[in-house]
Amino acid sequence: MSENLKLAIQKKGRLHDKSIQLLKSCGIDIENFQDRLFISSPNFNLDILFLRDDDIPEYVQDNVAHIGIVGENVMLEKGLNVDPVKKLGFGKCSLMLGIPEKDDLKDIKDIEGKTIATSYPKILNGFLHENTINAKVIQISGSVEIAPSLGVADYICDLVSTGNTLKLNKLKKSFKVLDSQAILIKSKKLDENVNLKNIFDKLLIRIESSLNARKSKYIMMNVPKESLEKIIEIIPSLKSPTILPLSVEGLYAVHAVIKEDKFWEINEDLKEAGASGILSLPIENIIL
């Protein structure tokens, strides 16, 4: 039997492409995976299983797959015995109440006594319980959006990203039930195998370095000596910036790693403080 770590990801769906991209950004070669259910990476001790998203938590719980990438909404709805490891920052969406366009919910308590159709009864019932609301929940496996127009339910509870599907069915977004994104989960039995645990730890380092890099930028700029102190105060770098003297007397190159969203906040401040030739570059990996 292979002693490779086994990872389950979506065979197809909204998380498939991003999962593949994440693995490739971790330096893991993945070749000829189209229309296959199982492949092995040639340069890392990893086997990849391509499954239906709903099946991934169960495969991980049963240790058939040691780890998996799945939406938080699926993990929570299944309620299986797996360990959430790390949120991955992609596949973001929200589980929301959808109501007819003519309706107007001012308060969450206004859904008292209503009938709600959903594919996520466990999550929705938990939400209703937390808010001490009595409402009837009807489980529907697909096409939840048409339930109100058919008279099956007053409202729906479904995943929403753009909201276009709701609009097509004359519905609109109302209260948020859950924010969801892709999450890495692992089997509770994984730690029992020292070899597999070591492989997982190495993979996790790669994943974290890739995720850190996605949120950061490497910036470079030229700074006159008299502006150095002020520039250093402006830069919210992960570590102390690197300062290198240039061939021109009194001019220095300043290099730093900062959060991407911060770059646009401080760009004008850097120029006003005397920085010139400011460059912002993508980073492939960061190991902190």
SEVOVO-966038 format. One record per residue (C-alpha): residue in one letter; x, z, y negated. Coordinates in steps of 0.25 Angstrom, whole numbers. Example, Ala and Ser with C-alpha at 12.3 -4.5 7.8 and 13.67 -1.06 7.14 Angstrom:
// SEVOVO-966038
atom type:A&east:49&up:31&north:18
atom type:S&east:55&up:29&north:4
***
This chain:
// SEVOVO-966038
atom type:M&east:0&up:0&north:0
atom type:S&east:5&up:-3&north:-14
atom type:E&east:11&up:8&north:-22
atom type:N&east:7&up:1&north:-35
atom type:L&east:-1&up:8&north:-45
atom type:K&east:-15&up:2&north:-45
atom type:L&east:-22&up:-1&north:-58
atom type:A&east:-37&up:-6&north:-59
atom type:I&east:-41&up:-14&north:-70
atom type:Q&east:-54&up:-23&north:-73
atom type:K&east:-54&up:-36&north:-66
atom type:K&east:-61&up:-42&north:-78
atom type:G&east:-68&up:-36&north:-90
atom type:R&east:-65&up:-31&north:-104
atom type:L&east:-53&up:-22&north:-99
atom type:H&east:-46&up:-32&north:-90
atom type:D&east:-38&up:-40&north:-100
atom type:K&east:-33&up:-28&north:-108
atom type:S&east:-29&up:-21&north:-95
atom type:I&east:-21&up:-33&north:-91
atom type:Q&east:-15&up:-33&north:-105
atom type:L&east:-11&up:-18&north:-104
atom type:L&east:-4&up:-20&north:-91
atom type:K&east:4&up:-32&north:-96
atom type:S&east:8&up:-24&north:-109
atom type:C&east:13&up:-14&north:-99
atom type:G&east:23&up:-24&north:-93
atom type:I&east:15&up:-25&north:-81
atom type:D&east:15&up:-39&north:-75
atom type:I&east:1&up:-44&north:-70
atom type:E&east:0&up:-58&north:-65
atom type:N&east:-10&up:-66&north:-58
atom type:F&east:-21&up:-56&north:-59
atom type:Q&east:-33&up:-65&north:-62
atom type:D&east:-44&up:-65&north:-51
atom type:R&east:-36&up:-54&north:-43
atom type:L&east:-41&up:-40&north:-40
atom type:F&east:-27&up:-35&north:-37
atom type:I&east:-13&up:-38&north:-42
atom type:S&east:1&up:-31&north:-43
atom type:S&east:10&up:-31&north:-55
atom type:P&east:24&up:-37&north:-51
atom type:N&east:31&up:-28&north:-61
atom type:F&east:24&up:-14&north:-60
atom type:N&east:19&up:-6&north:-48
atom type:L&east:4&up:-9&north:-52
atom type:D&east:-7&up:-15&north:-44
atom type:I&east:-19&up:-20&north:-53
atom type:L&east:-33&up:-20&north:-47
atom type:F&east:-44&up:-28&north:-55
atom type:L&east:-57&up:-21&north:-53
atom type:R&east:-71&up:-20&north:-60
atom type:D&east:-70&up:-10&north:-71
atom type:D&east:-81&up:-2&north:-65
atom type:D&east:-73&up:0&north:-52
atom type:I&east:-60&up:4&north:-58
atom type:P&east:-63&up:19&north:-60
atom type:E&east:-67&up:20&north:-45
atom type:Y&east:-55&up:13&north:-40
atom type:V&east:-46&up:22&north:-48
atom type:Q&east:-54&up:35&north:-44
atom type:D&east:-52&up:30&north:-29
atom type:N&east:-37&up:28&north:-32
atom type:V&east:-38&up:13&north:-27
atom type:A&east:-33&up:10&north:-41
atom type:H&east:-24&up:21&north:-47
atom type:I&east:-27&up:17&north:-61
atom type:G&east:-37&up:9&north:-69
atom type:I&east:-40&up:3&north:-82
atom type:V&east:-55&up:4&north:-86
atom type:G&east:-65&up:7&north:-97
atom type:E&east:-67&up:21&north:-101
atom type:N&east:-82&up:18&north:-100
atom type:V&east:-81&up:14&north:-85
atom type:M&east:-72&up:26&north:-82
atom type:L&east:-82&up:36&north:-88
atom type:E&east:-94&up:29&north:-82
atom type:K&east:-88&up:29&north:-68
atom type:G&east:-84&up:44&north:-70
atom type:L&east:-74&up:43&north:-58
atom type:N&east:-63&up:52&north:-55
atom type:V&east:-51&up:45&north:-63
atom type:D&east:-41&up:49&north:-73
atom type:P&east:-42&up:42&north:-87
atom type:V&east:-27&up:40&north:-91
atom type:K&east:-27&up:32&north:-104
atom type:K&east:-36&up:24&north:-114
atom type:L&east:-30&up:10&north:-115
atom type:G&east:-36&up:6&north:-129
atom type:F&east:-43&up:-7&north:-124
atom type:G&east:-57&up:-11&north:-119
atom type:K&east:-63&up:-2&north:-130
atom type:C&east:-78&up:-2&north:-131
atom type:S&east:-89&up:8&north:-133
atom type:L&east:-101&up:13&north:-124
atom type:M&east:-112&up:13&north:-134
atom type:L&east:-127&up:14&north:-135
atom type:G&east:-134&up:1&north:-139
atom type:I&east:-147&up:1&north:-145
atom type:P&east:-157&up:-10&north:-150
atom type:E&east:-154&up:-15&north:-164
atom type:K&east:-167&up:-10&north:-169
atom type:D&east:-164&up:4&north:-165
atom type:D&east:-156&up:14&north:-173
atom type:L&east:-150&up:27&north:-167
atom type:K&east:-147&up:37&north:-177
atom type:D&east:-143&up:48&north:-168
atom type:I&east:-138&up:48&north:-153
atom type:K&east:-150&up:57&north:-150
atom type:D&east:-159&up:46&north:-153
atom type:I&east:-157&up:40&north:-139
atom type:E&east:-164&up:52&north:-133
atom type:G&east:-174&up:47&north:-123
atom type:K&east:-169&up:33&north:-124
atom type:T&east:-165&up:24&north:-112
atom type:I&east:-151&up:19&north:-112
atom type:A&east:-146&up:8&north:-103
atom type:T&east:-131&up:8&north:-99
atom type:S&east:-120&up:5&north:-89
atom type:Y&east:-114&up:18&north:-92
atom type:P&east:-124&up:29&north:-88
atom type:K&east:-113&up:40&north:-85
atom type:I&east:-107&up:38&north:-99
atom type:L&east:-120&up:37&north:-106
atom type:N&east:-127&up:49&north:-99
atom type:G&east:-114&up:57&north:-103
atom type:F&east:-116&up:53&north:-117
atom type:L&east:-131&up:56&north:-117
atom type:H&east:-128&up:70&north:-111
atom type:E&east:-117&up:73&north:-122
atom type:N&east:-127&up:70&north:-132
atom type:T&east:-139&up:78&north:-125
atom type:I&east:-147&up:65&north:-125
atom type:N&east:-158&up:62&north:-115
atom type:A&east:-159&up:47&north:-113
atom type:K&east:-161&up:38&north:-101
atom type:V&east:-149&up:30&north:-96
atom type:I&east:-151&up:17&north:-88
atom type:Q&east:-139&up:12&north:-80
atom type:I&east:-138&up:-3&north:-81
atom type:S&east:-126&up:-11&north:-75
atom type:G&east:-126&up:-22&north:-85
atom type:S&east:-132&up:-29&north:-97
atom type:V&east:-136&up:-16&north:-103
atom type:E&east:-138&up:-22&north:-116
atom type:I&east:-151&up:-29&north:-112
atom type:A&east:-158&up:-16&north:-108
atom type:P&east:-165&up:-12&north:-121
atom type:S&east:-171&up:-27&north:-122
atom type:L&east:-176&up:-26&north:-108
atom type:G&east:-182&up:-12&north:-111
atom type:V&east:-174&up:-5&north:-101
atom type:A&east:-167&up:4&north:-111
atom type:D&east:-168&up:8&north:-125
atom type:Y&east:-153&up:8&north:-127
atom type:I&east:-140&up:4&north:-120
atom type:C&east:-126&up:10&north:-118
atom type:D&east:-115&up:0&north:-116
atom type:L&east:-101&up:-4&north:-119
atom type:V&east:-100&up:-10&north:-133
atom type:S&east:-88&up:-17&north:-139
atom type:T&east:-93&up:-27&north:-149
atom type:G&east:-108&up:-24&north:-148
atom type:N&east:-111&up:-39&north:-147
atom type:T&east:-118&up:-37&north:-134
atom type:L&east:-127&up:-27&north:-140
atom type:K&east:-131&up:-36&north:-152
atom type:L&east:-134&up:-47&north:-142
atom type:N&east:-144&up:-38&north:-136
atom type:K&east:-150&up:-33&north:-149
atom type:L&east:-143&up:-19&north:-148
atom type:K&east:-133&up:-12&north:-157
atom type:K&east:-123&up:-1&north:-155
atom type:S&east:-127&up:14&north:-156
atom type:F&east:-120&up:27&north:-152
atom type:K&east:-107&up:26&north:-144
atom type:V&east:-106&up:33&north:-131
atom type:L&east:-92&up:30&north:-127
atom type:D&east:-79&up:23&north:-132
atom type:S&east:-72&up:16&north:-120
atom type:Q&east:-59&up:9&north:-118
atom type:A&east:-50&up:5&north:-106
atom type:I&east:-44&up:17&north:-100
atom type:L&east:-33&up:19&north:-89
atom type:I&east:-38&up:28&north:-77
atom type:K&east:-31&up:33&north:-65
atom type:S&east:-34&up:39&north:-51
atom type:K&east:-33&up:54&north:-50
atom type:K&east:-25&up:51&north:-37
atom type:L&east:-14&up:43&north:-44
atom type:D&east:-5&up:55&north:-47
atom type:E&east:-5&up:58&north:-32
atom type:N&east:5&up:46&north:-30
atom type:V&east:18&up:48&north:-37
atom type:N&east:22&up:34&north:-36
atom type:L&east:9&up:29&north:-42
atom type:K&east:9&up:39&north:-53
atom type:N&east:23&up:35&north:-57
atom type:I&east:18&up:20&north:-58
atom type:F&east:6&up:25&north:-66
atom type:D&east:14&up:33&north:-76
atom type:K&east:23&up:21&north:-78
atom type:L&east:11&up:12&north:-81
atom type:L&east:5&up:22&north:-90
atom type:I&east:18&up:22&north:-99
atom type:R&east:17&up:7&north:-100
atom type:I&east:2&up:8&north:-103
atom type:E&east:4&up:18&north:-114
atom type:S&east:16&up:11&north:-120
atom type:S&east:7&up:-2&north:-121
atom type:L&east:-4&up:5&north:-127
atom type:N&east:5&up:12&north:-137
atom type:A&east:11&up:-1&north:-141
atom type:R&east:-3&up:-8&north:-143
atom type:K&east:-6&up:3&north:-154
atom type:S&east:7&up:2&north:-161
atom type:K&east:16&up:-8&north:-169
atom type:Y&east:30&up:-9&north:-171
atom type:I&east:33&up:-11&north:-186
atom type:M&east:46&up:-15&north:-193
atom type:M&east:49&up:-16&north:-208
atom type:N&east:60&up:-16&north:-218
atom type:V&east:61&up:-4&north:-228
atom type:P&east:70&up:-1&north:-239
atom type:K&east:78&up:12&north:-238
atom type:E&east:70&up:18&north:-250
atom type:S&east:57&up:16&north:-243
atom type:L&east:61&up:21&north:-229
atom type:E&east:56&up:35&north:-230
atom type:K&east:42&up:31&north:-236
atom type:I&east:41&up:20&north:-225
atom type:I&east:44&up:30&north:-214
atom type:E&east:33&up:39&north:-219
atom type:I&east:23&up:28&north:-219
atom type:I&east:26&up:23&north:-204
atom type:P&east:18&up:31&north:-194
atom type:S&east:27&up:27&north:-183
atom type:L&east:27&up:32&north:-168
atom type:K&east:41&up:37&north:-170
atom type:S&east:51&up:37&north:-182
atom type:P&east:53&up:23&north:-187
atom type:T&east:66&up:16&north:-184
atom type:I&east:74&up:13&north:-197
atom type:L&east:85&up:2&north:-197
atom type:P&east:94&up:-2&north:-208
atom type:L&east:94&up:-17&north:-211
atom type:S&east:105&up:-26&north:-216
atom type:V&east:99&up:-25&north:-230
atom type:E&east:104&up:-13&north:-237
atom type:G&east:93&up:-2&north:-239
atom type:L&east:83&up:-9&north:-230
atom type:Y&east:78&up:-4&north:-217
atom type:A&east:70&up:-8&north:-205
atom type:V&east:59&up:2&north:-201
atom type:H&east:53&up:0&north:-187
atom type:A&east:42&up:9&north:-182
atom type:V&east:30&up:9&north:-171
atom type:I&east:17&up:13&north:-177
atom type:K&east:2&up:12&north:-173
atom type:E&east:-4&up:-2&north:-176
atom type:D&east:-15&up:3&north:-185
atom type:K&east:-5&up:11&north:-193
atom type:F&east:3&up:-2&north:-197
atom type:W&east:-9&up:-8&north:-205
atom type:E&east:-11&up:6&north:-212
atom type:I&east:3&up:7&north:-217
atom type:N&east:7&up:-8&north:-219
atom type:E&east:5&up:-8&north:-234
atom type:D&east:11&up:6&north:-236
atom type:L&east:24&up:1&north:-229
atom type:K&east:25&up:-11&north:-238
atom type:E&east:22&up:-2&north:-251
atom type:A&east:33&up:7&north:-246
atom type:G&east:43&up:-4&north:-246
atom type:A&east:43&up:-9&north:-231
atom type:S&east:44&up:-24&north:-229
atom type:G&east:44&up:-34&north:-218
atom type:I&east:34&up:-25&north:-210
atom type:L&east:32&up:-30&north:-196
atom type:S&east:22&up:-25&north:-186
atom type:L&east:25&up:-28&north:-171
atom type:P&east:17&up:-26&north:-158
atom type:I&east:23&up:-17&north:-148
atom type:E&east:23&up:-19&north:-133
atom type:N&east:25&up:-5&north:-128
atom type:I&east:28&up:9&north:-133
atom type:I&east:33&up:20&north:-124
atom type:L&east:31&up:33&north:-132
***
